């Protein structure tokens, strides 16, 4: 058996998505900026895709900007807000994806902003009272706090965060890369200025994403050189990527409830079997709490063992694809910035199992069996 449990990194392409893309790879090749018939046909398809995405998240089509990925969308929101609106303060957390952390740290290094970090508890839950304190210190702030953590799966209350930001006239960006296509988003109810999506996280193609930018919030383009995307992102559009993105999100919303039930069932099975098979197993963050974590992600903390140094390699040999990490032990060991921020034990091993609609209970059983065999053979550290 060859199993794939690294869906938080990327997901396999849905066959329905490929079918939607193929005509624009083979036949409809016109440049959407051209005024002739070939170009107009492709332009219409792009705008229909934009309308589809806008409808699904209850936005206006003009609020959707296509990007190359979620990272670009995060950069666009941060750089555009700080440099166009003249913001001098930003708030984030040490648990954010590097697409946000490195971007805001670059702005800080350039002298554009003062950067503050929201406190969190030992499980990675944000202290909203501290966020409110930070917001009260500055009249106009850029806030970037993710909806769900890509490493440990923690779900954050972006409704409450959005309310606080609105009360303090802050610009709120939330990285929704891990939740877009897995949870419904309604921008009319959520007080966020920016949301992000990346197609390959929900069975769409790689190399295409989008930024939702609330109407009335005008920020400078990140890429210059053409009038594409209403002068917000220059460059010829990734046409078949855009078509695939819209189709993947449409499928995700259509089948969301059924897929959530299926994947949550796989996650619950993982938790039960790991607890039964491996003594001392724990779970990072709120990963094992169904109401507080992303249902597609389970972050497993394994007991101290010599095996942990070759954990992913040994699983890969046994045809189980996962990702992992460990807390930083020194400047030489970069490790996981998320686990280090949680003060995780560096001697414990971490595996992130991330699941999709294509995974099965048989694959869960096989992955746990392979992991349990390793730990039964390997003495624990004393």
C-alpha positions, 0 to 999 in steps of 0.5 A, a space after each residue: 500500500 502506498 498512502 499519502 497523508 500530506 494534504 496540507 502541503 498539497 492535494 491531488 487534482 480532482 478529475 472534474 477540475 482537470 476536465 474543466 481545465 483541458 479545453 483551455 489548455 488545448 483549444 481556447 488559447 487566446 490572450 484574454 487582453 486581446 480584443 479579437 474573438 479568441 481573446 474575448 472568449 477567454 476573457 469571458 471564462 475568466 470573469 465567469 470564474 471570478 463570479 463563481 468564486 465571489 458568489 461562493 464567499 458572498 463577495 462582489 466579483 470586483 473584490 476577487 484578485 487572482 494571484 499565483 498562490 496564497 503566499 503572493 496574496 499574503 504579500 499583496 495584502 501586507 505590503 499593499 496595506 502598509 505602504 498605501 495606507 501609511 500604516 505604522 504598526 502591525 500585529 501578528 502571532 509567532 505561529 503564523 505561516 512564514 508567508 505572513 511572518 517573513 513579510 511583516 518582518 521584512 517590513 519591520 526591517 525596512 523601517 516601515 512598521 513596528 511589529 507586535 505579537 499576540 500572546 498565546 497559551 501552551 496549546 497555541 490559543 490566542 489571548 484576545 484580551 492581549 490583542 485588544 490591548 495592542 489594538 488600543 495602543 495604535 489608532 490604525 494597525 494592520 492585523 494578520 492572524 490566520 484562520 487555521 494553523 497549517 502545522 498544528 491545526 488550531 482553529 482561531 475565532 476570526 469572527 471575534 478577531 474581526 469584531 475587535 479589529 473593526 472596533 479599533 479601525 484596524 485593517 484585518 487580514 486573515 490567512 485562510 489558505 488551510 480553511 478555504 474549500 474546507 469551511 464556508 466563508 461569508 465575507 458579509 458576516 466576517 469583518 475581514 478586509 482580506 481573505 486568501 485562497 490557494 487552489 492546490 489546497 482543495 484539489 485544484 491546480 498549483 500556481 493559482 490563488 486569489 485574494 479577497 480585498 474588501 471593496 473600498 480598500 484601495 492598495 497599490 499593486 504588488 506587480 506592475 507592468 500591465 492593466 490585468 486584474 483591474 490594474 492590481 496584478 500585471 501579467 498575462 493571466 494563468 487562464 486554465 489555473 483560474 478555471 481550475 481554481 473556480 471549479 475546485 472551489 465550486 466542488 468543495 462547497 458542493 460536497 463540503 458537508 459530506 467530505 467533512 464527515 468523512 475526513 473527521 471520521 478518519 481523524 477520529 480513527 487516527 486518534 483512537 488507534 494511535 492512543 491504543 498502539 503507542 504508549 505516551 503519544 500526545 497531540 500538539 496544540 488543540 489538534 485532537 479537539 474536534 471543535 477547536 481544530 482543523 478537521 483535515 490536520 492531526 499533529 502527533 507528538 511521539 515519545 522521546 526515542 532515537 527513532 525520531 531522528 529518522 522518523 519521516 525517512 522510515 515512514 517513507 520507506 514503508 510508503 507512508 507520505 507525511 510531514 513533520 518537525 521538531 522544536 528548535 534545540 539550537 541556532 543550528 537546528 531551525 526546526 519548527 517555529 510553531 512548535 518552538 513557540 509552544 515550547 514543545 519538548 525537542 526530544 519528542 518527534 512530530 508527525 503531521 497527518 493531513 487528510 483529504 476526501 480521497 483517503 480511506 480507513 484502510 490507509 489510516 490503519 496501515 499508517 498507524 500499523 507502520 508507525 507502531 511497528 517502529 516504536 515497538 522495535 525501538 527502545 525509548 530514551 531514558 
